[in-house]
Amino acid sequence: MVISIALFFLGLALSIQNIPWKGKSGDQAKKDSGKPITWRMMKRPLLIGIVVFAYIRGMFYLGFLLLTPFFLFFAIWFFGYRRWLRSAVISVVTTAIIYVVFYHGFQVLLPRFVLF
C-alpha cells in the first residue's frame, strides 16, 4: 500500500512537471510539437482516469460480472468505435471470457455483487 501511494504521487509529480505551462516551457513545447498542452487537451485523459477510478471503486459493490460489460462498452465508445450492437456484444463476450479464464482456469476469486 505504501509503495502504491508513493508511486502514485511520483507519477503525479512527473505528469505535472511535464505540462508545459505558459512561459518559457510553453514556448519550448510550441517549438517542439506545434502547440503547448492546455487544460482543454487534458479533458479526455482526465475523464478516462475518473471512469477507471469509479470502475475500481464500484467493483467492490457491484461485482465484476455486472460492472465490467458497462466499463468495456464505455471504453470502446470512448476510443471512437461507434457500432453500438457490436460494441455491446464484444463487451459481454470479453467479460465472459475473462471470467471463465480467471475464475475457472486460474481459480482467482473475482469481486461479486454484494449490494443486497
Secondary structure as UniProt FT lines:
FT   HELIX           2..17
FT   TURN            22..23
FT   HELIX           24..33
FT   TURN            39..42
FT   HELIX           43..62
FT   HELIX           64..78
FT   TURN            79..80
FT   HELIX           84..99
FT   HELIX           100..105
//
